[in-house]
């Protein structure tokens, strides 16, 4: 019987170091493949968007199986991949705009998904 519970959707924002975009996309797709294999991410491939303007940012939308985000952060197959991801990121320093509403442009990205 199909699991009809609503999926937990995460919106992750990654601030990627200059020159690391290709490696970031490769490692992130590896993370997705492992998460799918372990049953943490629900059906379908997460969505990924890259910023048009600097600083380089990616937004990831992933549907997680309910209740697995905690165990996923402790799984020995994912920890090394997530450490690799962390090493490709930098601390964000977004400027304050003085506005409560801000629109930013992103383009869809379709990385090669690791099987």
N, C-alpha and C positions, 0 to 999 in steps of 0.2 A: 504494500500500500504506500502511496506517495506521501511524503511529509508535507502537510498543508500549513504548517506553522509559518508565520511571516519570517523572512530572512532578516538578519541584522546587516544593515548597509553601513559600511564605513567610508568616510571621505578622508583620504590621506593626502596631505600636502607635503611634497618633498622639495627642498631647496637644494638643487644639485650643483656641485662645484663646476666651474668653467672647464670645459674640455672633457667632462665625464659623462655626457649624455648617452653615448652609445653603450658604454659599460653599464651605466645605471639601468637602461632598458633591458639589457641582456640579463643582469642579475635579478631584476624585478620579475621578468618572465620565468626565470628559474624558481623564484619564490612562489609564483602562482602555480607552477607545475607540481611542486612538492605539496603545497597546500591542498590542491585538488586530489592528489594521490592519497593524502592522509584523511581526506573527507572533511576538511575544515572550510573550504570555500564551496559554496553551492554551485549548482550547474551554471555553465556559461563562463566566458572569460571576463575578468574585470575590465572596466573601461579606463582608459588612460588618456590624459590631455596634457599638452605641453604649452607653456606660456609663450605668447608672441613677443612680449617685451621682457627686458631684464628686470630683476634677476631671474635666472632660469629656474622655473618651478614646474613641477608636475602635480596633477591632481589625479588620484586613483579612486575609483568607485568600485568597491568589491562587496559582493553579497556573501556573508558568512553564515554558516549553519548556526542556529541559535545555541548559545552557551559554550562555544569553542574558542573564543578569542583568548581567554585566559590560558587554557591548555596549549594553544598554538604558540604562545610566547615562551613556553617552557619546553617545547619539543626539541630534542637533540638534532633532528634533521633540519629544522628551520633556523635555529640559533646561528650557525655559521654563515648562512646565506644572509640573514638580517644584519650580522656584523659587517659583511661585505657592503651591504647597502648603506649602512651608517657611515662607513669610511668614504663613501662617494658624496656625502652631503655636507653642507655647511650651515652654520647657525643663521637663521633668517634675521635680517635687519631691515624690515620694511619701513619706509618712511611714513610718518603720520601725515595723513592728508587733510585732517581737519574736517572731514566729511563722515557722516554716519553711513552713507551708501556709496559703494565704490564698485565700478564695473571694470573687469579686466578681461583681456582676450586670450583664449586658449584654442589650440587646434587639436583634433583627435590624433592619437598615435596608435599604431597597430604594430607592437613589437613582435618579433618572431617568438612564438610560444614554444618553450622547450617541452618536449613530450616526456 
